[in-house]
Amino acid sequence: MPVITLQYDDLKKLVGTDKDTILKHIPMIGADIERIEDTYADIEFFPDRPDLFSVEGVARAMRGFLGLETGLRKYDIRKSNISITIEKSVKPIRPCLACAVVRGLHFNSASIESLMALQEDLHWGLGRNRKKVSIGVHDISKVKPPFVYKAVDPNTEFVPLDFDKKMSMRAILKEHPKGVRFAHMLEGANRYPLIVDSGDNVLSFPPIINGTLTAVTEETTDMFIEVTGMDASVAMALNIVVTALAERGAKIESVEIISDGKSAFTPDISPTSRELSIGEVNSLLGLTLDAKQIARELEKMRFGATVKGDAIEVAIPAYRADILHNWDLIEDVAIGYGFDKFKPELPETATIGRAHPIEDRLALLREIMVGLGFLEVTTFTLTNERVHFDMMKRTQANVTKVKHPISEEHTMIRCTILPNLMGVLSRNKHVEMPQKIFEVGDVIVDSKDMQKLAGVSTHSTANFAEVKSVVESILGELSLEYEIAESNDPAFLEGRRASILIKGKIIGVFGEIHPDVILNFSLDHPVAAFEMEIC
């Protein structure tokens, strides 16, 4: 889940109160305090609230929760007289686009860092690692509108961000770190997306990398924002970014999107509306709130709320991506009311239970791993073939697939845990080294449910000897007789990998992760890892 760094000085200025008050109440809006330091705090938010992935979004929510500024936050939008044309050539590749201009920015190191972090967290959360949504921010003073979004020859050249020489788009996918990481998104395409200005200067090669020409610095005061993607999520991502910048006093201007001779203007930050009945709220929460109380709690959560008899008309902000049903609004009523005010009750039916033998075995393994200095994590059992096999350099096996997946990220049930742990490391590069994590849980292999244990260790000197000692300690604690033999698992480095055998059957593997796999997960340090079936 996204971890947001909140600088106290910045946060106090945006919220309007002291840091102790903020830190005391911030867990009550759905957050977990990971770390408190002298000048900042690291806060983990749930993925369903991408509007809280920035200090500006957190400040807006906290002002409401603390009663400093309640109700719907309104933002003014002016027309910019700037347009961008979507050419037909790009529609089969990456068809959706939303744009805005933001003026009157006063950047410093903290606000630029917040913007860049918001981009990356939205890429992961809403964007499914840039597949559905990618965001580009540009210093508009360096280019001249109108802009064009088109598909071009892969040999087209420009200077990408973080480089000082021209490269072809084809070369960027092979040599630039961002290109290597996201090249799979354009696999099979014979033309690549590009955004240029009226002088054919390159702003962006979505979803890969921006041009260095429009790089945002502390001197940037006016910015052009483009969000490309595969569906309407581009509009939500744009709304989240521009409203966050508006919290710092910036002015939002709309951009004309021209496609197939028709025009539309983005962003559209007008609220949507839902009707919520008093009975529905109280029935679900087990409370007896009246209409005014419910409206007050919704306003604390930054909704607009108008009482209409036995119902409340709720105005939902354009940056709230999580409101899909009235139950989501009722959850916010509960948050506004305060979970600490709910009185616990014992269930009417008394039962006597006991742990399943498998759970006893898992508990023992957890105790062993914690004793060896590892931290437990829990990841999704749903994954996809690209992460599970391609990024791990493994051959695709017969797996249990999801019949109607809701996203490309969740198309199958995992048959191994190790790729998930690599993903956790990839999302936690900001955490200090060494990192040692493990997971015990269910997998499905050949349509059969089983349990596996996996662990990874990453630091500058992670190696085969380290993970071998961990594996031997686990098997010794379990009093299992085992053998170690040469492995051919391509996820591990040849000559530094081994199989675990019990009674002649291979039940696991350990060793040093292959450098290609490490790069596929954008990691910077060696990784020693193991995985085994639970016998």
N, C-alpha and C positions, 0 to 999 in steps of 0.2 A: 504494500500500500504506500501511497506517496507520503514522504516525510518532508515537511515544510520548515525551513529555517526562519524563525521570526527574530529579527534584530529588535531589541527592546526600545531603543531610541526611536526607530522608525514606527514601531507598533504603537507606542505611547502617543506619538504625534497624530497617527491616523485614527486611533480609537478615542483619545481624549481622556484617558484615565491612567492610573499607575499600573506597572507591570504585575504587581502582586495580585491586584484585583482581577486582571485578565487571566493570569495563570491559575487562579483559584477556580474561575468559572469556565475556562475553555474546555475541560473534559465534559462538561454538561451539554455541549452542543454536538457531541459525537466525535471526540478526538481523544488521543492518547498521548500524554507527554512522555517522549522518549528520553530527553536529555535537557537538563537545565544548567546553563553555564553563566558566567559573569555578565556577558554582553548579549547573549542570545539563548533561545530555546528551540529544540527540534520537536515538532509536533507531527504526529501521524494521523492522517484523516482517512475516512473510508472512501473507496473509489467512486461511490455513488454521488459524491458531492464535489465535482470538479470546480465549482465556483469557490471552493475553499482552498484551492491549490496555490494561493498567493497571499502575501501579507495583506494586500488590499482587500481581498475577498473575506479574509478572516476578520479584519477590522470592521468591515461593513456588518458582518453577522454579529460581532461582539457588541457593537453600538446598539443594535436592536435588542439583544439578549439582556444587556445591562440597563435597558430603558433609557439610554442616552439619545437615541434617534430611532423611533419605531415606524412601522408602516412601510408601504411600498416606496422604494428608492426610485426617483424619477430622473431620467437623463434626457437632455435636449440633443437633438440631431439637426444639423444644418446640411444643406446640399453643398457639395464640394466643386461641382462642375467638372469633375474628373470621371473619366469612363475607362472601361476595359472591355475589349471584345473577345469573346470565346470563339475561336475558329472551329469549324467542323472536324478538322484533322485531329484535334486533341480529345474529342468526345469518346472515341472507343477506348482510350487509354486511361484517362482520369477526368471525368466529365463535369464535376461539380466545383463551383467557385463562389466565394463570398469575400468581399473586400470592404475596407474602410480607410478613412484618413483620420489621424488623430493629431491635433495641433496644441501648441502651448505646453509642451513637455519640458520638465526641468529635471533631467536625469542626474543621479549621482551613482556611486558604485553600488549602493544598497538597492536602489530602484531598478537598475539594469540587471543586477543579479536576480531580483524577484521576477522580472519579465522573462529572462532566459529560463529560469526554473519552471515558471508557469507553462511556457511553451513545451518543454520536455515532458512535464507531467501530463499535459493535455494530449501530447503525442502518444503517451502510454495508455492513459485512461480512455478518453473519448476516441482517440485515433487508432487504437489497436496497433501500437508501434508504427505509426505513420501510414498504415494501410488504408484506413478509412479517412483520416484527417492529417494534414501536415500544414504547419503555420510558418509563414515567412514575414519578417518585419524588416522594413527598409527605411533608410533616411531619404525622404522624398526630395530633398533639396539637391540630390546628386543626379536625378533623372528628370525627364520631361514627359508628362502625359500627352496624349492618351496612351494607354498600355494595351498590349495584345497578349493573349494566352493561346499558344499554338503548339503543334507538334512539329519537330524539325529533325533534320538528318543528325544521327549520332556523332558525326564528325564535326559538328558545330563547336566552336571554341569560345571560351571566356575564362576569366580568372576567378576560381572558386574561393569561397571564404577560407581563411587560414592558409592560403597559398599566395605566392607572389608572381606566378607565371601562368600564361594561358594553357589550358588543357582542353582536349576534346571531351565531349560528354561521355563518349565511350571509354576514354582513359580515366575519367573521374570514377566511373564504376569499378575500375580495376585497381586504381592507385590511391585515391583519396579515402581516408578512414571511413567517412560517412558513406561514400560511394560503395565501398566494399560491404559495409554493413547492410545497406538497403538495396543493393543491386537486384536482389531476387524479385522486387516489386515490378521491375520492368523487364523481367525475363520473357523472351519471346517477342518483344515489341521491336519493330524495325524503325520506329520514330519515337523521339522522347519529348516530354512536355517542357515548355520553356515560356517564361514571362519576360517580355521586352518592352522598352519604352518607344517613343516615336522616333528616336534616333538609333534603334536596334541595339541599345545597350541592355545587357542582361541583368534582370533583377533576381530571378530565381529559376532553378532547375528542380521543380517539385517532383516527388517528395524527398529529394536527395540533399541539395545544398543550395544556399544563396550565393549570389555573386559578391565578390569583395567590394565592388563599387559602392553598394548601398549599405555597408555595415553600419550598425547603430553604435554610437559612442555617447559619452557624456555631453558632447556638444550638440547632439541631435535635439531639435525642438519640434519638428514636424515629421510624422511617420506615416508611411503607407503600409497597410497590413493586408496580406492575401492569404486565404485559407483554401486549399484545394483538397479534393477527396472524391469519395465514391458515392456519397449520399448526402442527405440533408443535415447530417451532423456538422458540416462545415459552418452552417449558420449559427449553431449553438456555440461552437468553439470561438467564432468571431465575437459573439455577444459576451462571452466570458472575458475575453482579452480586453475588448474596448471598455467595458464597464469597470474593469479593474484599473485601467489607466485613468478613467474619468474620476475615480476615487482620489486621485492625486491632483485633481483640478484641470486635467486636460479636456479639450473640446472635441467632440465626435462629429465627423462629417461623413455623409453617405457617398457611395460611389455607384455610378450607373454601370450595370452589368448588361452588355449587349450580346444576345445570342439568337441566331436565326432571325435576325431583323426585329426581335422584340427586346424591350427594355425592362429591367427590374432594378430596384435600388436596395443596397445592403449597407449597414446592418438594419434590421427591423427589431427594435427592442421594446415594442409595445407588448404589454402583458397579455397572457391568455386568461380565460376565466373558467371557474368551476363552481358548482353549487354544492354546499355541504350542509346536511341536515343535522340539527342538534341531537336528535335521537340516535343517529348513526355514530356520532362522536362518543356520546356517553355509553352506548351499548358496547362499543369496542374497547373503551378505556375503563369501563366500570366506575365512572364518575357521575356526578350530577351537576355539571357545569351549565350555566345559563348562556344565552346567545352572546351577551356582552363579554363574559369571561372568555368564551372561545375566541371571539374576535380579538380580544386583547392579547391572548397567547399567540395567535397567528401574526399579529402586528409585531410582536417581539421577534418573530422569526422572519421579518421583513416582507410579509405578504400584505397586500391590501385586503381589508375585510369590511364588508357592509352587511349589517343585519337586515334581513328581509323576512319578518314574521318568524316562522320556525326554521328558517334556513339562513345561511350566510353565503353571500357571494364573495368568492375569493379571487383576487387578482394575483396571478402567479408571475413573478419576475422572469424576464426573457433569458436570464442566465441560470435558471434552475433546471438542470437536465434530468433531475431525479423524480420529478412529479409526474407519474404515469397514471395514478389512480387516486381516488379520494382517500384511500388508506394511507397514502404517502402524506397527505395533508394532516390526517389524524395523528400520524406519528409526530409531525412537527408541533401539533397542539400539545402532545404529551411532553415533548422536549421543552416547549415554552412553559408549561405548567410546572415541570421539574420532576424527574424520576424519583428524586429523594422524598417527594411528598406522597408517593404511592405507598399504601400500607400493605405489607406482605401478609398473605393468608395461607394457612396450611390446607393442602388438598383434602377434600372430603373422603376420598378413598385411600385407606392405608394399605401399603403393600410391603412385602419383605423381598428384597432382591439380593443377588450375589453376582460377583464378577464372573464373566465367561472365562474359561481357561485360556483362550487366545488373548483376552485383555490382560490376564495375569502375566502372560509371556511378554506382551508389549510393554507392560509396566516395568518388568525386570530389565528389558533392553534399554528403556529410557533411563533407568537408574544407572546402568553401566555406562551409557554414553555421556550422561551428565558428569559422572565420576571421571571420565576421560577428558573432560574440559570442553565438551561440545554443547552447543545451544540448540534446543529443539525448535523446528519451524513446522508449519502445516501449510501445504499447498493444495491447489485444486487437483481433483482426480481427472477432470476433463482437460484435454490438451489438443495438440494438432500434430500432423505428420511432419511438418517442417521443423518444429522444435524437437520433436521426439526422435526423429531419424536423421533428417538432412543436416541439422546443426551439430548433431553428435557424430556425424560421419558413419552412421550405421545403416545397414540395408533394411528397407521397410519389411515388416513382418505382418503376419495375419493378425489384425487387431479388431477390437470391438468398436465399431463406428457409431456415432450418433446419427439417427435416421433423419432428423430435421434440425440440424444445428442452427442456432440463432446468430452465430458469428463464425468467421474463419479461424478464430483462435480456439474454438472448442468443438472439434469435429470427431474426437475419439476419446476413449477411456485409456488412461495410461497403463502401460505394461511394465514400466520401470519408473523409478522415482528420481534417478540421477539428473535427467534433464531439467526437472523442476528446481532442483537445488542449484544448478548452474544459473538458472534464471534468477533465483533469489540473490546470488552473488552479483549478477549483472546489475540488479536494481539497487544494490547497496554498496556501490563502489565508494560512496562518500564516508562510509564507516571505517574506523581505523583498523589496521592489520594487527595481528592475524585474525582471520575470520574462520571459525570452525562451527559448522552447522550439521544437523542430521534430521532425518524424518523416518518414522515408522508408520506404515499405513498400507491400505489395500491397493492392489493392482489386479488387472485381469489379463491372464496369459492363456491363449488358446481357449478362450471362452470360459475359463475357470478363475474364480476369485482366490487370491492368495495374499499373504502379507510379506512385505519386504522391508529391509532396513538399509538405508543409504546414508553416507556421510561424506562431506567434503571439507578440505582444509586449504586455505589459500593465504600465502604470504611469500616473501621473497625467496625463502629456502625450502618451500614445500617439496617433498620428494618421496620416492618409493619406500625408503626405509621407515619414514614416519608413518605412512599409512599401513605398512606391513605390521608394524608394532601394534597399531590400533586394532587391526583385524585379529591378530593373534591374541590380544587381550580379551576381545569379545568372545572368541571361540573358547578360550580358556575359562572364562567366567561361566560359560554355559556348559562346561565339562564335555565338549564335543571332540571326538577324534576326527581329524581332518588331514587332508593332503593339499599341497600347493603345486600346481603345474603351470606350464607355459600357456599364456592366453593369446588369442588372435582377435580380441575385441578392438575394432578400429577407433573407438572413442579414446583409447589409451595409447601412449607412446610405445612403439615397438621396442622390446628389450627392457622395458620398465613397467611391465604389466604381468599379472598372474591370475589364474583361475583358482577358486576354492572348491575342493571336492570333498564330499562326505559319502562314504561307501561307494566310491567310484563315480558318483553323480556330481556334475558341476552345479553348485548352488550359488555361486557368486563370482565377482571379479574385483580386483583392486589394482592400483598403480597410479602413474602420473598421467593426467589428462593430456591428450594430444594438443600441440600448439594451435593447430587449425581450429579445434573445438573452442579453445580459449579465446581466439580471435572472433569466432562466430558469435560468442556471447559478450564481446567487447570488454574482456577482462584484461588486466595489465600485469598480473602476477601468476606464477605457476600454481597449479591446482593438483593436489593429491586427493584421490577419492576411492570409495569402495561402495559396493552394493551386494546384498546377499538375500536369499530367501530365508524366511524364518522357519526353522525346523522344529 
